[in-house]
Amino acid sequence: MGSEQQSTKSTPRGVNIRGKSLQVAFSFRGVECRETLKLDPTAANIRYAERLRAEILNAIERQTFRYSDYFPNSKRAALFGHAVSSVTVGQLLDKLIAQTEKTLEFGTWNEYRKSVEFKLKPRFGAKRITDLIGADIRDWVVERNVTVKTISNDLIPLRHVVEQALSDGLIERNPFAGVILKKLVNKETASTDYEVDPLNRREIAAVVATAEGQLRNQFQFAIYSGLRTGELMALRWEDIDFVNGVIKVRRAISRKREKGTKTNAGKRDVLMLPPARAALLEQKRFTLTDRERFAGHGRVFINPYTKAPWTLPDQINQQWGTVLKRAGVRARNAYQTRHTYASMLLSAGENIMWVSNQLGHVDTEMVIRTYGRWIPDPDKQGGYQPVNDWQLPDSKQA
């Protein structure tokens, strides 16, 4: 042992003995750096320190050197912007939720919050953002027995914090690179079981003939306006322009709260087709009164049994289901009134761009993907004036 210790007195350039440890010295960005290795100054360890220093010099020359890769606990790592962040994924997710509470629509923010609290933080919350890798995300996706759409939505907050971490220099590599959801999700659950299932003309006639009073007006209007359920619940009489024949969609109800439309494109003027106009004129006698205006909501459609505005889609779905059953029409949810409107217009040859605008989509991509089978020969174009007069189907001829 004594002879080995004696052989270390003369060390290679840049390697020094400091008491019972070794130190490597090198220059980085014009700064003289010395880092202590917790190694005994034996001959073998000195050779290791020499190789380590050579590797560092090579990395510096190739401009790939990161201080934290070699000396993660060194104070100099922070000096060169290479400090290893101890911030966790959970901390970044909490920060995201706090920051977006006032910038996102409540419904969107609430979905983010639920994904963070019940799905992302339980799995990734304790992990440092620097330790998050693609395999972590892929394993989590594979374990879940849900649709691609559900997983995509749950991952939105995590994607946000990863993008911010990349921008802030906390991480260098995107852990989402190479994470392809469609290749990971069980084929039995990859697709949602929800399908576009519009009513045909016979079913439309049966529903309108069976429904009574305000429900008849509401469902007839829904079929011939294509409004989303939340938009229908939030519709006010001030949004109805009978002179110019348009319905001004400006708001929606989500989780019992009034908010803006789902997207900027959702803020739109919908052409008032004759059956929709007829339903509104008939509805006037129910809700366009001084008493209703005094109540402060001014809503066009209300729950006819409670006399209060609709607050949840389930309330409408319940009434819709009852009407369908009485009319002998196959069951499906009330949102199919929107699909009925879209497929009905497209199959009759209305211009796809115009239909997209009426539905509140930013472009035709969603319309083509959702309603492609109802789109006829694209050479057949509409006005706009609509191509068709859009009257209610005759229940005897339907």
C-alpha positions as CSV (number, residue, x, y, z in Angstrom):
1,M,0.0,0.0,0.0
2,G,2.9,2.3,0.8
3,S,4.5,1.8,-2.6
4,E,1.2,2.4,-4.4
5,Q,0.6,5.7,-2.4
6,Q,4.2,6.7,-3.3
7,S,3.5,6.3,-7.0
8,T,0.7,8.8,-7.0
9,K,2.9,11.7,-6.0
10,S,3.5,12.5,-9.6
11,T,0.1,12.9,-11.2
12,P,-1.0,13.6,-14.9
13,R,-1.7,17.1,-16.0
14,G,-5.0,18.4,-14.6
15,V,-5.3,15.7,-11.9
16,N,-4.3,16.7,-8.4
17,I,-4.3,15.1,-5.0
18,R,-6.3,16.9,-2.4
19,G,-5.8,15.2,1.0
20,K,-7.5,11.9,0.7
21,S,-9.3,12.8,-2.6
22,L,-8.6,13.5,-6.2
23,Q,-9.3,16.7,-8.1
24,V,-9.6,17.3,-11.8
25,A,-8.9,20.7,-13.3
26,F,-10.1,22.1,-16.7
27,S,-11.1,25.3,-18.4
28,F,-14.7,25.8,-19.5
29,R,-16.0,29.0,-21.1
30,G,-12.9,30.9,-19.9
31,V,-13.5,29.8,-16.3
32,E,-10.9,27.7,-14.5
33,C,-12.8,24.8,-12.9
34,R,-11.7,22.3,-10.3
35,E,-13.9,19.5,-9.2
36,T,-13.2,17.0,-6.4
37,L,-13.8,13.3,-6.9
38,K,-14.5,11.4,-3.8
39,L,-11.9,8.8,-4.6
40,D,-8.8,7.6,-2.8
41,P,-5.6,8.8,-4.5
42,T,-4.6,5.3,-5.7
43,A,-2.9,4.6,-9.0
44,A,-6.0,3.1,-10.4
45,N,-8.2,6.0,-9.4
46,I,-5.7,8.5,-10.7
47,R,-5.8,6.7,-14.1
48,Y,-9.6,7.0,-13.9
49,A,-9.4,10.7,-13.2
50,E,-7.1,11.2,-16.1
51,R,-9.5,9.4,-18.5
52,L,-12.4,11.4,-17.0
53,R,-10.6,14.7,-17.6
54,A,-9.8,13.7,-21.2
55,E,-13.5,12.9,-21.8
56,I,-14.5,16.3,-20.4
57,L,-12.0,18.1,-22.6
58,N,-13.3,16.2,-25.6
59,A,-16.9,17.1,-24.8
60,I,-15.9,20.8,-24.4
61,E,-14.2,20.8,-27.8
62,R,-17.3,19.2,-29.4
63,Q,-19.5,21.7,-27.5
64,T,-21.6,18.9,-26.0
65,F,-20.3,19.3,-22.4
66,R,-23.0,19.8,-19.7
67,Y,-21.7,20.4,-16.3
68,S,-24.6,18.5,-14.6
69,D,-23.8,15.3,-16.6
70,Y,-20.5,15.0,-14.9
71,F,-20.9,17.0,-11.6
72,P,-24.7,17.2,-10.9
73,N,-24.1,18.5,-7.3
74,S,-21.6,21.1,-8.2
75,K,-22.4,24.8,-7.6
76,R,-20.7,25.6,-10.9
77,A,-23.5,23.7,-12.7
78,A,-25.9,26.5,-11.8
79,L,-23.3,29.1,-12.9
80,F,-23.3,27.6,-16.4
81,G,-27.0,27.1,-16.5
82,H,-26.7,23.3,-16.2
83,A,-28.1,22.8,-12.8
84,V,-30.2,19.7,-12.3
85,S,-33.7,20.9,-11.4
86,S,-35.2,19.3,-8.4
87,V,-38.7,20.5,-9.4
88,T,-41.2,17.7,-9.7
89,V,-43.8,17.1,-12.3
90,G,-46.5,17.6,-9.7
91,Q,-45.2,21.0,-8.8
92,L,-45.3,22.1,-12.4
93,L,-48.8,20.7,-12.9
94,D,-50.0,22.6,-9.8
95,K,-48.5,25.7,-11.2
96,L,-50.2,25.2,-14.5
97,I,-53.6,24.8,-12.9
98,A,-53.1,27.9,-10.8
99,Q,-52.0,29.9,-13.8
100,T,-54.8,28.8,-16.2
101,E,-57.7,29.2,-13.8
102,K,-58.4,32.7,-15.0
103,T,-57.3,32.3,-18.6
104,L,-59.3,29.2,-19.6
105,E,-63.0,28.7,-19.9
106,F,-64.2,27.0,-16.7
107,G,-65.2,23.8,-18.4
108,T,-61.8,23.4,-20.0
109,W,-60.0,24.3,-16.9
110,N,-62.0,21.9,-14.8
111,E,-61.2,19.1,-17.1
112,Y,-57.5,20.0,-16.8
113,R,-57.8,20.0,-13.0
114,K,-59.5,16.6,-12.9
115,S,-56.8,15.1,-15.2
116,V,-54.1,16.5,-13.0
117,E,-55.5,15.6,-9.6
118,F,-56.9,12.1,-10.4
119,K,-54.7,10.8,-13.2
120,L,-51.4,12.6,-13.8
121,K,-50.2,13.5,-10.2
122,P,-50.9,10.1,-8.8
123,R,-48.6,8.5,-11.4
124,F,-46.0,11.2,-12.2
125,G,-46.4,13.8,-9.5
126,A,-43.4,12.8,-7.3
127,K,-41.0,12.4,-10.3
128,R,-38.5,15.1,-11.0
129,I,-39.2,16.7,-14.4
130,T,-35.6,15.9,-15.4
131,D,-36.3,12.2,-14.7
132,L,-39.5,11.9,-16.8
133,I,-38.8,9.8,-19.8
134,G,-40.9,8.4,-22.7
135,A,-41.0,4.9,-21.2
136,D,-42.8,6.4,-18.1
137,I,-45.6,7.8,-20.3
138,R,-45.8,4.8,-22.6
139,D,-46.1,2.4,-19.6
140,W,-49.0,4.5,-18.2
141,V,-50.8,4.6,-21.6
142,V,-50.5,0.8,-22.0
143,E,-52.0,0.2,-18.6
144,R,-55.1,2.3,-19.2
145,N,-58.2,0.7,-20.6
146,V,-59.7,3.7,-22.3
147,T,-59.9,5.4,-25.7
148,V,-57.2,7.3,-27.5
149,K,-59.3,10.4,-27.2
150,T,-59.6,10.1,-23.4
151,I,-55.8,9.5,-23.0
152,S,-55.1,12.5,-25.3
153,N,-57.3,14.7,-23.3
154,D,-55.7,13.6,-20.0
155,L,-52.2,14.2,-21.3
156,I,-52.8,17.8,-22.4
157,P,-51.7,19.3,-19.0
158,L,-48.6,17.1,-19.0
159,R,-47.7,18.2,-22.5
160,H,-48.1,21.8,-21.5
161,V,-45.6,21.5,-18.6
162,V,-43.2,19.5,-20.7
163,E,-43.2,22.2,-23.4
164,Q,-42.7,24.9,-20.7
165,A,-39.8,22.9,-19.2
166,L,-38.2,22.7,-22.6
167,S,-38.6,26.4,-23.1
168,D,-37.2,27.2,-19.6
169,G,-34.2,24.9,-20.1
170,L,-35.2,22.6,-17.3
171,I,-35.0,19.6,-19.7
172,E,-33.2,19.1,-23.0
173,R,-35.3,16.2,-24.5
174,N,-39.0,15.9,-25.0
175,P,-40.2,12.7,-23.2
176,F,-43.2,12.7,-25.6
177,A,-40.9,12.1,-28.6
178,G,-41.7,8.6,-29.8
179,V,-44.9,8.3,-27.8
180,I,-47.5,7.3,-30.4
181,L,-50.8,6.7,-28.7
182,K,-52.5,4.7,-31.5
183,K,-49.7,2.2,-31.3
184,L,-50.0,1.8,-27.5
185,V,-53.7,1.7,-26.8
186,N,-55.5,-1.6,-26.7
187,K,-57.3,-2.0,-30.1
188,E,-60.4,-3.1,-28.2
189,T,-60.7,0.3,-26.5
190,A,-58.8,2.6,-28.9
191,S,-62.0,4.0,-30.5
192,T,-64.9,5.6,-28.7
193,D,-68.2,3.7,-28.9
194,Y,-70.0,7.0,-29.6
195,E,-71.2,7.3,-33.2
196,V,-72.9,9.9,-35.3
197,D,-76.4,8.7,-35.5
198,P,-78.7,11.3,-37.1
199,L,-82.5,11.1,-37.3
200,N,-84.0,10.4,-40.8
201,R,-86.9,12.4,-42.2
202,R,-89.5,9.9,-40.9
203,E,-88.0,10.1,-37.4
204,I,-87.9,13.9,-37.5
205,A,-91.5,14.0,-38.4
206,A,-92.4,11.5,-35.6
207,V,-90.5,13.5,-33.0
208,V,-92.1,16.8,-33.9
209,A,-95.5,15.3,-34.1
210,T,-95.1,13.6,-30.7
211,A,-93.5,16.4,-28.6
212,E,-95.7,19.0,-27.1
213,G,-95.5,22.6,-26.1
214,Q,-92.1,24.0,-25.3
215,L,-90.4,20.6,-25.8
216,R,-91.7,20.5,-29.4
217,N,-90.4,24.0,-30.0
218,Q,-87.0,23.2,-28.5
219,F,-86.4,20.0,-30.3
220,Q,-87.7,21.3,-33.7
221,F,-85.4,24.3,-33.2
222,A,-82.4,22.1,-32.3
223,I,-82.8,19.9,-35.3
224,Y,-83.0,22.9,-37.7
225,S,-80.3,25.1,-36.1
226,G,-77.5,22.6,-35.2
227,L,-76.7,24.4,-31.9
228,R,-74.6,22.4,-29.4
229,T,-76.6,21.5,-26.3
230,G,-74.8,24.0,-24.1
231,E,-75.4,26.8,-26.7
232,L,-79.1,25.9,-26.8
233,M,-79.4,26.1,-23.0
234,A,-77.7,29.5,-23.0
235,L,-79.6,31.1,-25.9
236,R,-81.3,34.4,-25.0
237,W,-84.1,36.3,-26.8
238,E,-81.6,39.1,-27.3
239,D,-79.6,36.7,-29.5
240,I,-82.5,36.2,-31.9
241,D,-82.6,38.5,-34.9
242,F,-85.9,38.0,-36.7
243,V,-85.3,41.0,-39.0
244,N,-82.1,39.6,-40.5
245,G,-83.1,36.0,-40.0
246,V,-80.1,34.9,-37.9
247,I,-79.4,33.3,-34.5
248,K,-76.4,35.0,-32.8
249,V,-74.5,32.2,-30.9
250,R,-72.4,34.0,-28.3
251,R,-72.4,31.8,-25.2
252,A,-72.9,28.3,-23.8
253,I,-73.7,26.6,-20.5
254,S,-71.1,24.3,-19.1
255,R,-71.3,22.6,-15.7
256,K,-74.1,25.0,-14.7
257,R,-72.0,28.0,-15.6
258,E,-72.5,30.4,-18.5
259,K,-69.3,30.9,-20.6
260,G,-68.2,31.9,-24.0
261,T,-68.6,29.5,-26.9
262,K,-66.4,26.4,-27.1
263,T,-64.1,28.0,-29.7
264,N,-63.7,31.4,-31.3
265,A,-65.2,29.9,-34.4
266,G,-68.2,28.9,-32.3
267,K,-69.1,32.6,-32.0
268,R,-71.2,32.8,-35.1
269,D,-74.5,33.8,-36.8
270,V,-76.6,30.9,-37.8
271,L,-79.0,31.3,-40.6
272,M,-82.6,30.9,-39.4
273,L,-84.1,28.1,-41.4
274,P,-87.9,28.2,-41.7
275,P,-88.6,25.3,-39.2
276,A,-86.3,27.0,-36.7
277,R,-88.0,30.3,-37.1
278,A,-91.4,28.7,-36.7
279,A,-90.3,27.1,-33.5
280,L,-89.0,30.4,-32.1
281,L,-92.2,32.3,-33.0
282,E,-94.2,29.6,-31.2
283,Q,-91.9,29.7,-28.2
284,K,-92.4,33.4,-27.8
285,R,-95.6,33.0,-25.9
286,F,-93.9,30.8,-23.3
287,T,-90.8,32.7,-22.4
288,L,-90.8,36.1,-24.0
289,T,-92.8,37.8,-21.3
290,D,-92.2,40.6,-18.9
291,R,-92.2,38.2,-16.0
292,E,-89.4,36.1,-17.6
293,R,-87.4,39.2,-18.4
294,F,-87.8,40.3,-14.8
295,A,-86.4,37.0,-13.7
296,G,-83.2,38.1,-15.2
297,H,-82.2,35.2,-17.5
298,G,-84.1,36.0,-20.7
299,R,-83.6,32.4,-21.9
300,V,-85.4,31.2,-25.0
301,F,-85.8,27.6,-23.8
302,I,-86.4,26.6,-20.2
303,N,-87.5,23.4,-18.4
304,P,-91.2,23.5,-18.9
305,Y,-91.8,21.6,-15.7
306,T,-89.7,23.6,-13.3
307,K,-90.0,26.9,-15.2
308,A,-86.3,27.4,-14.6
309,P,-83.5,27.6,-17.2
310,W,-81.8,24.4,-18.2
311,T,-78.5,23.9,-16.4
312,L,-77.4,20.4,-17.4
313,P,-77.5,18.4,-20.7
314,D,-78.8,15.4,-18.7
315,Q,-82.0,17.3,-18.0
316,I,-82.6,17.7,-21.8
317,N,-81.5,14.2,-22.5
318,Q,-84.1,12.8,-20.1
319,Q,-87.0,14.7,-21.8
320,W,-85.6,13.9,-25.3
321,G,-85.5,10.2,-24.4
322,T,-89.1,10.2,-23.3
323,V,-90.2,11.9,-26.5
324,L,-88.3,9.4,-28.6
325,K,-89.8,6.5,-26.7
326,R,-93.4,7.8,-27.2
327,A,-92.7,8.5,-30.8
328,G,-91.4,4.9,-31.4
329,V,-88.0,6.3,-32.5
330,R,-84.8,4.4,-31.7
331,A,-83.0,5.8,-28.6
332,R,-80.0,8.1,-28.9
333,N,-78.9,11.3,-27.0
334,A,-80.1,14.8,-27.7
335,Y,-76.8,15.8,-29.2
336,Q,-77.8,13.9,-32.3
337,T,-80.0,16.8,-33.2
338,R,-76.8,18.6,-34.1
339,H,-75.6,15.7,-36.2
340,T,-79.1,15.5,-37.8
341,Y,-78.8,19.1,-38.8
342,A,-75.3,18.7,-40.3
343,S,-76.0,15.4,-42.2
344,M,-79.3,16.7,-43.4
345,L,-77.8,19.8,-45.0
346,L,-74.8,18.0,-46.5
347,S,-76.8,15.1,-48.0
348,A,-79.1,17.7,-49.6
349,G,-76.1,19.4,-51.3
350,E,-75.5,22.5,-49.2
351,N,-72.1,24.0,-49.5
352,I,-69.7,22.2,-47.1
353,M,-67.9,25.5,-46.1
354,W,-71.2,27.1,-45.3
355,V,-72.3,24.1,-43.2
356,S,-68.9,24.2,-41.4
357,N,-69.5,27.9,-40.6
358,Q,-73.0,27.2,-39.4
359,L,-71.7,24.5,-37.0
360,G,-69.0,26.8,-35.6
361,H,-66.0,24.9,-36.9
362,V,-62.8,26.8,-37.9
363,D,-62.5,24.8,-41.1
364,T,-64.0,21.9,-43.0
365,E,-61.7,19.2,-41.7
366,M,-64.0,18.3,-38.8
367,V,-67.1,18.3,-41.0
368,I,-65.4,16.0,-43.6
369,R,-64.1,13.6,-40.9
370,T,-67.4,13.5,-39.0
371,Y,-70.0,13.7,-41.8
372,G,-68.1,12.6,-44.9
373,R,-70.5,9.8,-45.8
374,W,-73.3,12.3,-46.1
375,I,-71.4,14.6,-48.4
376,P,-72.5,14.2,-52.1
377,D,-70.7,15.0,-55.3
378,P,-68.6,18.2,-54.4
379,D,-69.4,19.7,-57.8
380,K,-72.9,20.3,-56.6
381,Q,-72.6,23.7,-54.8
382,G,-75.1,25.9,-53.0
383,G,-75.8,29.7,-53.0
384,Y,-75.8,31.3,-50.2
385,Q,-79.2,31.4,-50.1
386,P,-79.5,27.7,-49.2
387,V,-80.1,25.3,-52.0
388,N,-83.2,23.9,-50.3
389,D,-86.2,25.6,-48.7
390,W,-85.9,23.5,-45.6
391,Q,-89.5,23.0,-44.5
392,L,-90.7,20.5,-41.9
393,P,-91.3,17.0,-43.4
394,D,-94.9,16.1,-43.7
395,S,-95.6,13.4,-41.2
396,K,-98.0,11.6,-43.6
397,Q,-95.5,11.6,-46.5
398,A,-92.2,11.0,-44.5
